[in-house]
Amino acid sequence: MDLTSPSPAPRMHLHFSLTQISIIIMNTPLSFVSLPQGGEMIIIFIIILLLFGAKKLPQLARGVGKSMGEFKRAREEFENEITRAEHEETTKSDKKAPAKAEKEDKEEA
């Protein structure tokens, strides 16, 4: 065996199923992910100020506010549509159950 040349590193073959990968990801703590705070926010604000300038900041903030309002409105509309569909489905099933029971009673008689 020649000690001057490095030996190739052994290759590890890891085979995970999709279920195993999802379990690994779900059990990984996300404590390292956090919102910017204090000094980080100041640095971000300074970078935005340098990029857009003082005159564009109010327009930028207005645009962000409008887009957030539109997103909130769309989300509420979607939630209302889901709850309305659920309500319609429950009322249909409630109406079908007595009608089905009456139909069965008539057939038995």
C-alpha positions as CSV (number, residue, x, y, z in Angstrom):
1,M,0.0,0.0,0.0
2,D,1.4,3.4,-1.0
3,L,1.2,5.9,1.8
4,T,2.0,8.9,-0.3
5,S,-1.2,8.9,-2.4
6,P,-4.4,9.4,-0.6
7,S,-6.9,6.6,-0.7
8,P,-10.3,7.5,-2.1
9,A,-12.9,8.3,0.5
10,P,-15.5,5.6,0.9
11,R,-18.8,6.5,-0.8
12,M,-21.9,6.4,1.3
13,H,-25.1,5.6,-0.4
14,L,-28.1,7.0,1.5
15,H,-31.4,5.9,0.4
16,F,-34.4,7.6,2.0
17,S,-38.0,7.3,1.1
18,L,-40.2,10.3,0.7
19,T,-41.9,9.6,4.0
20,Q,-38.6,9.4,5.9
21,I,-37.4,12.6,4.4
22,S,-40.7,14.4,5.3
23,I,-40.3,13.1,8.9
24,I,-36.7,14.3,9.1
25,I,-37.8,17.8,7.8
26,M,-40.8,18.0,10.1
27,N,-38.7,17.1,13.2
28,T,-35.9,19.6,12.4
29,P,-36.1,22.5,14.9
30,L,-36.5,25.8,13.2
31,S,-35.2,27.8,16.1
32,F,-32.6,29.4,13.8
33,V,-35.3,31.1,11.8
34,S,-36.5,34.4,13.2
35,L,-37.7,37.8,12.2
36,P,-35.2,40.7,12.0
37,Q,-35.0,42.7,15.2
38,G,-33.4,45.9,16.4
39,G,-30.2,46.5,14.6
40,E,-31.1,44.3,11.7
41,M,-34.3,46.3,11.1
42,I,-32.2,49.5,11.1
43,I,-29.8,48.1,8.6
44,I,-32.7,47.0,6.3
45,F,-34.3,50.4,6.6
46,I,-31.0,52.1,5.6
47,I,-30.6,49.8,2.6
48,I,-34.1,50.5,1.5
49,L,-33.6,54.3,2.0
50,L,-30.4,54.1,-0.1
51,L,-32.1,52.1,-2.9
52,F,-35.3,54.0,-3.3
53,G,-34.5,57.5,-1.8
54,A,-36.5,59.6,0.6
55,K,-39.1,60.7,-2.0
56,K,-40.0,57.2,-3.0
57,L,-40.5,55.7,0.5
58,P,-44.0,57.1,1.0
59,Q,-45.1,55.8,-2.4
60,L,-43.5,52.4,-1.6
61,A,-45.2,52.2,1.8
62,R,-48.5,53.1,0.2
63,G,-48.1,50.4,-2.4
64,V,-47.2,47.8,0.2
65,G,-50.2,48.9,2.3
66,K,-52.6,48.6,-0.7
67,S,-51.2,45.2,-1.6
68,M,-51.6,43.9,2.0
69,G,-55.2,45.2,2.0
70,E,-55.9,43.5,-1.3
71,F,-54.4,40.2,0.0
72,K,-56.4,40.4,3.2
73,R,-59.6,41.1,1.2
74,A,-58.9,38.1,-1.1
75,R,-58.1,35.8,1.9
76,E,-61.4,36.8,3.6
77,E,-63.3,36.3,0.4
78,F,-61.8,32.8,0.0
79,E,-62.6,31.9,3.6
80,N,-66.2,33.1,3.2
81,E,-66.5,31.0,0.0
82,I,-65.3,27.9,1.9
83,T,-67.6,28.4,4.8
84,R,-70.5,29.1,2.5
85,A,-69.8,25.9,0.5
86,E,-69.6,23.9,3.8
87,H,-72.9,25.4,5.0
88,E,-74.6,24.5,1.7
89,E,-73.2,21.0,1.8
90,T,-74.6,20.4,5.4
91,T,-78.0,21.9,4.5
92,K,-78.2,19.7,1.5
93,S,-77.3,16.6,3.5
94,D,-79.8,17.6,6.2
95,K,-82.6,17.9,3.6
96,K,-81.7,14.7,1.9
97,A,-81.8,12.6,5.1
98,P,-85.5,13.2,6.0
99,A,-86.6,13.0,2.3
100,K,-84.8,9.6,2.0
101,A,-86.4,8.4,5.2
102,E,-89.9,9.4,4.0
103,K,-89.2,7.6,0.6
104,E,-88.2,4.4,2.5
105,D,-91.3,4.6,4.7
106,K,-93.5,4.9,1.6
107,E,-91.8,1.9,-0.1
108,E,-92.3,-0.2,3.1
109,A,-96.0,0.6,3.2
